[in-house]
Amino acid sequence: MSADVWLVVGLGNPGPKYAGNRHNVGYLVNEQLAERLGSGFRAHKTGRADVVEGRLGSPGTPGPRLVLVRPKCYMNETGGPVSAVAKFYGVPPERIIAIHDELDIDFGTLRLKKGGGDNGHNGLRSMRASLGTGDFYRVRAGIGRPPGRQDVADFVLSDYSSKERKELPIQLVEAADAVECLITEGLEKAQQQFNR
């Protein structure tokens, strides 16, 4: 397998019940990236994930190779499928990008980083456990804190508000741009451009 392969994992829960949830923003960003690659997700040989393979860049000047991953399991079981797909393609943790929702960042805001804890996020916790490290990249899409006394679990598993749904396409495009920038320009430049 070529050394330029990147695994881009969109975290979320499968099925129509969860499709519009805040917790599924990783799935939504990966759909945006799949559209850019001109391909749809298909079942991977490992059995517990759908993938899209493609390259960044224009047809005449192909860039780094991407494997977009959409685990076909609930968030707290994400690590197993991610680890299996990473092993299949020979991708080390330092070439894995997890796209996920982040409570501690306002809606519409992005933050990029490498490594760190899971901050209570079940998908990240599962990935850390299965990969044996947290030393992978994260594109954190802000969803903000729940209003009033709403339970955090209920909030992340609820759909975006009507106001947020109008602005969500902008966040998805920016997050997809951030993934591409991270891969082609490196973390520092991507942080300078998107961490605001």
Sine and cosine of phi, psi and omega as CSV:
sin_phi,cos_phi,sin_psi,cos_psi,sin_omega,cos_omega
0.00,0.00,0.66,-0.75,-0.04,-1.00
-0.89,0.45,0.56,-0.83,-0.04,-1.00
-0.95,0.30,-0.14,0.99,-0.05,-1.00
-1.00,-0.08,0.22,0.98,-0.03,-1.00
-0.98,0.21,0.72,-0.70,0.10,-0.99
-0.87,-0.49,0.66,-0.75,0.10,-1.00
-0.98,-0.19,0.86,-0.52,0.00,-1.00
-0.92,-0.39,0.94,-0.33,-0.11,-0.99
-0.98,-0.20,0.88,-0.48,0.11,-0.99
-1.00,-0.07,0.90,-0.44,-0.03,-1.00
-0.99,0.10,0.64,-0.77,0.01,-1.00
0.03,-1.00,-0.07,-1.00,0.07,-1.00
-0.91,-0.41,0.63,-0.77,-0.06,-1.00
-0.98,0.20,0.38,-0.93,0.12,-0.99
0.99,-0.15,0.42,-0.91,-0.07,-1.00
-0.90,0.44,-0.46,0.89,0.00,-1.00
-0.85,0.52,-0.55,0.84,-0.10,-0.99
-0.97,-0.24,-0.08,1.00,-0.21,-0.98
-0.80,0.61,-0.65,0.76,-0.06,-1.00
-0.99,-0.15,0.18,0.98,-0.02,-1.00
-0.95,0.32,0.47,-0.88,0.09,-1.00
-0.87,0.50,-0.57,0.82,-0.03,-1.00
-0.91,0.42,-0.26,0.97,-0.08,-1.00
-0.99,-0.17,0.28,0.96,-0.05,-1.00
-0.88,0.47,-0.50,0.87,0.05,-1.00
-0.89,0.46,-0.68,0.74,0.09,-1.00
-0.85,0.52,-0.70,0.72,-0.08,-1.00
-0.91,0.42,-0.65,0.76,0.02,-1.00
-0.91,0.41,-0.66,0.75,0.01,-1.00
-0.91,0.42,-0.53,0.85,0.10,-1.00
-0.90,0.44,-0.64,0.77,0.06,-1.00
-0.87,0.49,-0.70,0.72,0.01,-1.00
-0.92,0.39,-0.62,0.79,0.02,-1.00
-0.89,0.47,-0.65,0.76,0.05,-1.00
-0.87,0.49,-0.66,0.75,0.01,-1.00
-0.90,0.43,-0.55,0.83,0.02,-1.00
-0.99,0.14,-0.14,0.99,0.04,-1.00
0.94,0.33,0.56,0.83,-0.05,-1.00
-0.60,-0.80,0.37,-0.93,0.05,-1.00
-0.96,-0.29,0.36,-0.93,0.02,-1.00
-0.93,0.36,0.57,-0.82,0.08,-1.00
-0.66,-0.75,0.39,-0.92,-0.01,-1.00
-0.89,0.46,0.70,-0.71,0.05,-1.00
-1.00,-0.02,0.41,-0.91,-0.04,-1.00
-0.84,0.54,-0.47,0.88,-0.02,-1.00
-0.93,0.37,-0.33,0.94,0.15,-0.99
1.00,-0.08,-0.36,0.93,-0.10,-1.00
-0.89,-0.46,0.35,0.94,0.02,-1.00
-0.47,-0.88,0.48,-0.88,0.19,-0.98
-0.98,-0.22,0.56,-0.83,-0.04,-1.00
-0.70,-0.71,0.35,-0.94,0.21,-0.98
-0.75,-0.66,0.75,-0.66,0.07,-1.00
-0.94,-0.34,0.64,-0.77,0.03,-1.00
-0.11,-0.99,-0.06,-1.00,0.02,-1.00
-0.80,-0.60,0.59,-0.81,0.15,-0.99
-0.96,0.28,0.32,-0.95,0.05,-1.00
0.99,-0.13,0.09,-1.00,0.00,-1.00
-1.00,0.09,0.33,-0.94,-0.03,-1.00
-0.80,0.59,-0.60,0.80,-0.01,-1.00
-0.96,0.27,-0.45,0.89,-0.03,-1.00
-0.75,-0.66,0.97,0.25,-0.04,-1.00
-0.91,0.42,0.64,-0.76,0.00,-1.00
-0.97,-0.25,-0.46,-0.89,-0.04,-1.00
-0.86,0.51,0.51,-0.86,0.00,-1.00
-1.00,0.07,0.69,-0.73,0.03,-1.00
-0.89,-0.45,0.58,-0.82,0.25,-0.97
-0.84,-0.55,0.95,-0.33,0.06,-1.00
-0.99,0.13,0.74,-0.68,-0.08,-1.00
-0.85,-0.52,0.75,-0.66,0.10,-0.99
-0.82,-0.58,0.99,-0.15,0.00,-1.00
-0.85,0.52,0.63,-0.78,0.00,-1.00
-0.98,-0.19,0.75,0.66,0.00,-1.00
-0.54,-0.84,0.13,-0.99,0.03,-1.00
-0.95,0.31,0.37,-0.93,-0.13,-0.99
-0.76,0.64,-0.68,0.73,-0.09,-1.00
-0.96,0.27,-0.02,1.00,0.04,-1.00
-0.90,-0.43,0.20,0.98,-0.11,-0.99
-0.86,0.52,-0.59,0.81,-0.14,-0.99
-0.85,0.53,-0.66,0.75,-0.04,-1.00
-0.86,0.52,-0.82,0.57,0.04,-1.00
-0.87,0.49,-0.63,0.77,0.00,-1.00
-0.89,0.45,-0.71,0.70,0.01,-1.00
-0.88,0.48,-0.65,0.76,-0.01,-1.00
-0.91,0.41,-0.68,0.73,0.00,-1.00
-0.93,0.37,-0.65,0.76,0.03,-1.00
-0.87,0.49,-0.67,0.74,0.02,-1.00
-0.90,0.43,-0.67,0.74,0.00,-1.00
-0.85,0.53,-0.70,0.71,-0.04,-1.00
-1.00,-0.01,-0.08,1.00,-0.01,-1.00
0.94,0.35,0.59,0.80,-0.04,-1.00
-0.98,-0.17,0.85,-0.53,0.03,-1.00
-0.97,0.23,0.32,-0.95,-0.02,-1.00
-0.80,0.59,-0.54,0.84,-0.04,-1.00
-0.96,0.28,-0.01,1.00,0.11,-0.99
-0.88,-0.48,0.41,0.91,0.04,-1.00
-0.93,-0.37,0.70,-0.71,0.06,-1.00
-0.87,-0.50,0.83,-0.55,0.08,-1.00
-0.98,-0.21,0.79,-0.62,0.07,-1.00
-0.97,-0.26,0.84,-0.55,-0.09,-1.00
-0.50,-0.87,0.27,-0.96,0.06,-1.00
-0.98,0.22,0.49,-0.87,-0.02,-1.00
-0.68,-0.73,0.90,-0.44,-0.01,-1.00
-0.91,0.41,-0.56,0.83,-0.12,-0.99
-0.99,0.10,0.18,0.98,0.04,-1.00
-0.82,-0.57,0.68,-0.73,-0.02,-1.00
-0.88,0.48,0.52,-0.85,0.07,-1.00
-0.83,0.56,0.65,-0.76,0.01,-1.00
1.00,0.02,-0.04,1.00,-0.04,-1.00
-0.93,-0.36,0.56,-0.83,0.04,-1.00
-0.87,-0.49,0.48,-0.88,0.16,-0.99
-0.63,-0.77,0.69,-0.72,0.06,-1.00
-0.91,-0.42,0.62,-0.78,0.07,-1.00
-0.36,-0.93,0.18,-0.98,0.11,-0.99
-0.86,-0.51,0.72,-0.69,0.04,-1.00
0.96,0.27,-0.12,-0.99,-0.01,-1.00
0.93,-0.36,0.00,-1.00,-0.01,-1.00
-0.99,0.14,-0.23,-0.97,0.00,-1.00
-0.97,-0.24,-0.19,0.98,0.07,-1.00
0.78,0.63,0.59,0.81,0.04,-1.00
0.99,0.16,0.07,1.00,-0.03,-1.00
-1.00,0.07,0.89,-0.45,-0.10,-1.00
-0.89,0.45,-0.57,0.82,0.02,-1.00
-0.91,0.41,-0.70,0.71,0.03,-1.00
-0.91,0.41,-0.65,0.76,0.01,-1.00
-0.86,0.50,-0.70,0.72,0.00,-1.00
-0.91,0.41,-0.65,0.76,0.04,-1.00
-0.89,0.45,-0.71,0.71,0.01,-1.00
-0.85,0.52,-0.68,0.73,-0.04,-1.00
-0.91,0.40,-0.70,0.72,-0.06,-1.00
-0.97,0.24,-0.57,0.82,0.00,-1.00
-0.99,0.12,-0.30,0.95,-0.02,-1.00
0.98,0.20,0.20,0.98,0.00,-1.00
-0.29,-0.96,0.41,-0.91,0.13,-0.99
-0.97,-0.24,0.21,0.98,-0.13,-0.99
-1.00,0.09,0.84,0.55,0.11,-0.99
-0.82,-0.57,0.24,-0.97,-0.01,-1.00
-0.98,0.19,0.46,-0.89,0.08,-1.00
-0.75,-0.66,0.73,-0.68,0.20,-0.98
-0.95,-0.31,0.95,-0.32,-0.15,-0.99
-0.98,-0.19,0.91,-0.41,-0.02,-1.00
-0.99,-0.11,0.89,-0.45,-0.07,-1.00
-0.92,0.40,0.70,-0.72,0.12,-0.99
-0.86,-0.52,-0.14,0.99,0.00,-1.00
0.97,0.26,0.09,-1.00,-0.01,-1.00
-1.00,0.02,0.44,-0.90,0.03,-1.00
-0.91,0.42,0.55,-0.84,0.01,-1.00
-0.96,0.29,0.55,-0.84,0.08,-1.00
0.84,0.55,-0.77,-0.64,-0.04,-1.00
-0.96,-0.28,0.33,0.94,0.00,-1.00
-0.86,0.51,0.69,-0.73,0.03,-1.00
-0.89,0.45,0.66,-0.75,-0.04,-1.00
-0.86,0.51,-0.71,0.71,-0.01,-1.00
-0.88,0.48,-0.66,0.75,0.04,-1.00
-0.90,0.44,-0.61,0.79,-0.03,-1.00
-0.92,0.40,-0.76,0.65,-0.06,-1.00
-0.93,0.37,-0.46,0.89,0.01,-1.00
-1.00,-0.08,0.26,0.96,0.09,-1.00
-0.97,-0.26,0.34,-0.94,0.00,-1.00
-0.96,0.28,0.40,-0.92,0.11,-0.99
-0.86,0.52,0.51,-0.86,0.06,-1.00
-0.93,0.36,0.25,-0.97,-0.01,-1.00
-0.88,0.47,-0.61,0.79,0.04,-1.00
-0.90,0.43,-0.69,0.72,0.00,-1.00
-0.91,0.42,-0.60,0.80,-0.02,-1.00
-0.88,0.47,-0.51,0.86,0.04,-1.00
-0.93,0.36,-0.56,0.83,-0.05,-1.00
-1.00,-0.06,-0.28,0.96,-0.09,-1.00
-0.84,0.55,-0.67,0.74,0.00,-1.00
-0.82,0.57,-0.56,0.83,0.02,-1.00
-0.91,0.41,-0.70,0.71,0.01,-1.00
-0.89,0.45,-0.63,0.77,-0.02,-1.00
-0.91,0.41,-0.67,0.74,0.04,-1.00
-0.90,0.44,-0.70,0.72,0.00,-1.00
-0.90,0.45,-0.66,0.75,0.00,-1.00
-0.91,0.42,-0.65,0.76,0.06,-1.00
-0.90,0.44,-0.66,0.75,0.07,-1.00
-0.87,0.50,-0.65,0.76,-0.02,-1.00
-0.90,0.43,-0.65,0.76,0.05,-1.00
-0.87,0.48,-0.73,0.68,-0.01,-1.00
-0.89,0.46,-0.67,0.74,0.00,-1.00
-0.91,0.42,-0.67,0.74,0.02,-1.00
-0.85,0.53,-0.69,0.73,-0.04,-1.00
-0.95,0.32,-0.67,0.74,-0.11,-0.99
-1.00,0.01,-0.50,0.86,-0.10,-1.00
-0.92,-0.38,-0.27,0.96,-0.02,-1.00
0.99,-0.14,0.29,-0.96,-0.11,-0.99
-0.89,0.46,-0.70,0.71,-0.09,-1.00
-0.87,0.49,-0.74,0.68,0.00,-1.00
-0.92,0.40,-0.63,0.78,0.02,-1.00
-0.90,0.43,-0.64,0.76,0.04,-1.00
-0.90,0.43,-0.67,0.74,0.01,-1.00
-0.87,0.49,-0.60,0.80,-0.07,-1.00
-0.99,0.12,-0.58,0.81,-0.19,-0.98
-0.91,-0.42,-0.32,0.95,0.03,-1.00
-0.99,0.13,1.00,-0.01,0.00,-1.00
-0.60,-0.80,0.00,0.00,0.00,0.00
